[in-house]
Amino acid sequence: MTDPTQSIRHDWTLPEIKALFDLPFNDLVFQSQTTHRQNFDPNAVQISSLLSIKTGACPEDCSYCPQSARYDTGLERERLMPLEEVKQAALNAKKNGASRFCMGAAWRNPTDKNLDKVIEMISTVKDMGLETCVTLGMLTQPQSKKLKAAGLDYYNHNLDTSPEYYKDIITTRNYQDRLDTLENVRSEKINVCCGGIVGMGETDKDRSALLQQLANLPEHPQSVPINLLVQVENTPLYGTEKLDPIEFVRTIAVARIMMPKSAVRLSAGRNDMSDEMQALCFVAGANSIFYGDTLLTTPNPDENKDLELFEKLGINVSGRLIEDPLDTAVA
């Protein structure tokens, strides 16, 4: 069994990761919970709220995404949301207990003009005392520098899946494009939010390879969202065989062991998870969720349901989970 007191590693091999996945469930969760307790309050969960500030008409062909212009999902194309609407959404999120406000735009990459508008949103949200996160697609180095100057706390850019399976999911950009954006963000000392999606028909090896990519980055992402595919009619992945819930919990546990100081977030797909499945995820080491009844364009449990679950489990809602070296750099 891997020593849960190990130092941060960036040299994980696929056989090592497979060995973790192959552990008896109780042994795996014991190890992940032990790792979790060594780095976090085991009864605290950080909550983030996610708002789509520009919906639909994305030129990418991501097979899971209802916002792609290539799929007829009934999603209306919308312009970039006005600043006052973003401000009101952030106020509501803060009132409901969110400590971080995330804004997502369905772009392949932002134009400099659109980036300036998003920077205004970032400044407004930060003035409200919330941490800020955006996901805008691919970024250049100069754009990353502008976001840093604006005080952005986190940038989200998921790897989605393994390098080998990636081409079966997306053809309009390659894996290296994603890694390049992460490097641009990291070089500006902006916290990275990076994870993936499981349940897309990938193999066990693909799930291991995704976690390998994340853990072997030059620095572990400060937040690691693990999404369960939300199947949307008329997207290519609609009708994919659903992932076994225990396999999803195993993925959370292995992520926690491999990235012991990262926040592991339950993201898309929670609407299809039972309370019991989510409770197992928290036991396995998840300590962050997206909050609110919509996650970009897909359903999410409403706030009251989440609070009821937290009360049953004795979970406290916290603010920052980690005092990162980067926290002072991006404040």
JOFEN-V765288 format. One record per helix or strand of 2 or more residues. SS is the DSSP state (helix for helix, strand for strand). FROM is the first residue (numbers start at 1). LEN is the number of residues. Records with the same first field share a line. If there is no record, write none. Layout:
BEGIN
SS=FROM-LEN  FROM-LEN
END
This chain:
BEGIN
helix=14-8  25-15  83-13  112-15  141-9  163-4  175-13  204-12  245-14  270-3  275-10  303-11  325-6
strand=44-11  100-6  131-5  154-3  191-3  196-3  223-6  263-4  288-4  294-2  298-2  316-3
END
